[in-house]
Structures are given as C-alpha cells and as structure tokens.
C-alpha cells in the first residue's frame, strides 16, 4: 500500500480524483455514435473492476506502510 507523506501531494491527488469522477460519461461521448449507453456502461464497469483488481493485487501489495490488499480483503470478509 502506498501512503503519501506529503500533504500537498495528497491534495493534488484529490483534485485529480475529482476530475475523474465523470470520466465514464465523458468517454461514452468519445465512443462510437451507435453504441448503446447500457452496453457502454457494462463494458466500462467491467473494465474498471478488472483494472482495480489487477492494480490492487500488484501495486496494492507492495510497500511497507499499512496492510496489503489481501489482508484488507480478508479482514473485510470477516465482518469487521
């Protein structure tokens, strides 16, 4: 798990995250005109889920600060 030690860096990443909130709707506008919204929504959702799992299992399990991705998932599954 990566833990930011710098407050300005944390603020910068929060601003970047806010810009990405509407990214799925904006990318739908860039897609083919004939692509139905429902199909685009499912494709985008599955893609984001897979990317999150891949990044969580690789980057989320490195570093020395905090618990790694697998430990967090295990403790969340036990009802804590």
Protein Blocks (a to p, Z undefined) as FASTA:
>chain_A
ZZdfbfklmmmmmmmmmmmmmmmmmmmmmmcfklcfklmmmmmmmmmmmmmmmmmmmmmm
gcjehjdfklmmmmmmnoZZ
